């Protein structure tokens, strides 16, 4: 059964600033609402620009420590924007502080779109059915295919019979795969299989039995998920991990792509040097603290 949707989210279909306003309102009225740190970093940057009211470059930083009991961030981001004379926004850069790398503008933009769609579902959890439908509808270069866990025995036996013909294991991981496969007994439950072996079993089987599910010019990803619901934060992070990989090659043509009516993507700006903040500079999250004792600790 699909969850009830919040009609209020329809207002930001074409406006990124409207979505930022929505996130601001949600955070004020719902203490359990915590946006993804990439979204919150953008929100901090936009809020700073709007409050200041002057054109120029602004930055925001955020982490996801609120999601975890130990209050340690697993993901943290910096966002840099240009606030233009006509009140539109130019996205300059998103930087993943956890991995120490820039997030391609289009990847970040698709994550923002995905966040909008997920916010159309109430609560912090989402069903696997809705997750796959939303991701496939939002990101055209991805095609998620769910593996039917009821077929795992048939899939296991298929792999066992065809292990010598599947084309080998990922480069540099042969020893690890062989070790994992040897650890599996005939009576080992499906949920106790090592995750990468589950993925190997499922992908090999689905490619053979359901080839029509795979699309051309897409990154096809067979999803092996044991639960019926997942936290939205995990969906966002897992999708971001996928988009850091092969799909990034589809996101090169920045000037011919834009989803938002109030956002610009200027190639001359997005190709500049990486946005850096000195340890003793004022933190871009507007806390008033130095960066090294604020978001720089993330």
N, C-alpha and C positions, 0 to 999 in steps of 0.2 A: 504494500500500500504506500502511495506517495504522501509525503508530509504536506501540511498546509503551507501555502506560500504567503509571504507578507507583501501585499500589494504596494506598500510604501516604497519598496525598492524599485518600482517601475520608473520612478522619477529620474533616476540616474542612468537610464539606458544610453543617453548620448552625451552626458556631461560628467567629466571626471571630478570637477569641483563639487557638483551636486552629490556625488558619491562620498567625497570627503566630508561634506556637511552631514550626510546620513550617518557616517561612522562616528562623527563627533556627537551626534544626538544619541546614538545607540550606547556609546560609552557612558554618557551622563545618566541615562534612564535605566540601564541594565548593567549591574555590576559584574555579571557573569559574561558579558560580551567583551571579548578580547580579540581585536583584529590581528591578522598576520603581521609580523614585524616589518615586512617590506611595505605593506599598506600603511602601517602606522608611521614609518619613516617618511613616506610621501605626505601623510596627513600633517606631520609636524612641520615639514617644509612649506606646504601650502598655507597652513595656519599662520606661520611666521610672515609670509608674504602678504597675506590679506590683512593681518593686523598692522603691519608696517605701512601698507598701502603704496609703497614706492616700487617702481620697476627695479630689477636687479636680480642677483643670484642669491638663492637661499638653499639651506640644507637642513635635513632632518635625520635623526638616528633613532633606532629602536631595536630592542631584542625581545625574545619570547620567554623571559624568565618567569613571567606570571603563570605560565602553563604548568610549571613543575614545582613539586613540593620542596626541592632543595634550593629553589630560587636562583638556579644557575641557567643562563641562556644557552640554548643549543644553536640558535640561529640569530644573527644580528646584522642589520643593514644600515647603510647611509644612502640617502637620496639627495641629489643635487638638481635644482630646477632653475629656470630663468623665468621671472615674472615680468611679462611684457606690458607695454604701454596700453594695449587694448584689453588688458586683464586676462589674456589667455596665458597658458603655461607651456613652456618648452621643457621637455624632459631631457636633462643633460646626462645624468648617470645614476645608476644604482650599483652600489658596491657591497658585495657579500663580505662582511668582516670576519665571519667564521672561516671561510675558505681562502680569504685574501685575494679575491678576484672580482672583476667587474661582471655585472649581470647584463647581457645584451639588452638593449632598450626594448626590442620586440619581445624578448622572453619576459621581461618585467611587465610589459603591457598586457601580455596574455595572462600573466598571473593576476594582474589587477582585474581584468575581465572575469577571470575564474572566480575571484573573490566576490565580485558583484553577483554572479550567478549563485554561488553558494550562500550568500547572504539572503537570497530569496527563499531559502529553506530555514524554517525556525529551528532554534537549538544549536548546540555545539557538535552534534553528531549528524551523519548523513548515511542513508542506505547505500549499499553497493550499487544497486540498480540506478538510483538517481545520480550517484557519483560518476558512473561510466557514461550515462547519457549526457550529463552536463559537460564533462571534459571533452567528449567527442564532438558535441555541438559547438563548443567554445573555441577549441584549438584544432583547426583543420588538418594540421600536419601529424596529429596523433590519432591512432585508432586502437582503443583499448578493447580487448576481447576477454570476457570472463570465462575462466575454466570451470566446468561443472565438477565439483568435488565428488559427486556421486560416481563419477567415471574413473576415479583414481586407480582402482585395481586394474582395470582394462588398460589404462595409460601406463601403469608400471610394467605390466607384462609386455606391452608393445615396445617400450624402451629396452627391456631386457633382451628381447629377440633381435632388436635392430641397433644395438649399441655400437657395433663395429661399422655401421654404415651412416651414422648421423653427421659425419664430417669433423669429428674431434671436439675437444673442449675449447673454451676461450683461451687465447694465447696467454701463456704463463700461469695457467690455473689447473693444468692437467693433474698435477700431484694432489692438489686440494680436492678436486672432484673425485678422483679415484679413492682417496681416503674416506670421503663422505659416503660414496657408494658402498664401500666395503663395510661401513658401520651399520648398514641397513639389513635387517633380518626379514625373513618372510612374514613374520607376525608383527613387524614394526608398524604402528598406526600412522596414518597419513599425516596427522598433525605433528608427529615427532620426526618427520623427515627434515634434514637440513634445508633451509629455505631455498638455496640455489639448486638443490637436487629436485625439490618440488617444482621449481620453475623449469628445469630441464625436462622433467617427465611430462609436465603439462604442455609446454610449447611444442615438443616433438610430436606429441599425440594430436594436438589441435591442428597443427600444420598438415598432418596426414589425413585426419578424418574430416576436418572442416576447412578445406583450403579456400572456399568462397568467402570466408569471414575476413581474409587478409586483403587489404586494399593496396593498389599501386600508388606510388609517390607519397606514401605515409610511413611513419614509424609505427609498426604494428607491435603491440605489447600485450602479451597474454598475462592476465591478472590472476594470480593464485591467492585468493583471499579466503581465510577460514571463517571470518566473522561476517555478520550481515550488516553491521554498522561500523563506521570508522569516524574518529574525530576529524573535523574539518581541517584542523591545523596539520594533521598528518597527510591528508589529501593534498593540501597546498605544498607541503615540503616534498612529498614524493613526486608530484608533478614538476616542481622546480628542478629536482634532481634529473628527471628524464629530459627536460628541456635544456639543461646544461650540455647534454650530449649531442647526438646526431641531428636532432631537429634544428639546432642553432644554425646549421648551414642554410636553412630555408629562410632565415630572417635577415638577409643582407640588404635588401632593397628598402631602406628606411624611408626615402622620400616619397615612395609610391604607396605608403601604408599609413593609415590613421583610423582608429576606431572612435575617437572622441571629438566632439564638436569644438571643445575649448582647449585642445592640446595640440602643440606643434612638435614635430621632430625634425630639427635642423641638422643636416649631416655635418656641416662645418663645426657645429657645437659638440655633437655627440662623438666626433672623432678626435676631440682634443685630448690632452694628457689626463690621466686619472686624477680624480678629485682627492686631495690629501688634506688632512687636518693635523696641525702641529700639536704635540702633547700638551703644551702650555696655552694653547689657544682656547677661546671660549667655546664650549660645547655647542654644536649646531642644534641640539634638541631644545635650546632656549631655557635650560635649567639655571643658567647663570654660573655654573661651575666650570672649572677647567676640564678640557676633554679627557685628560689622563685620569681624573678621579670620577668621571661620569660615564658616558657611553664608551669611552676608550677602554674601560675595564671589562666590557662585554666579551 
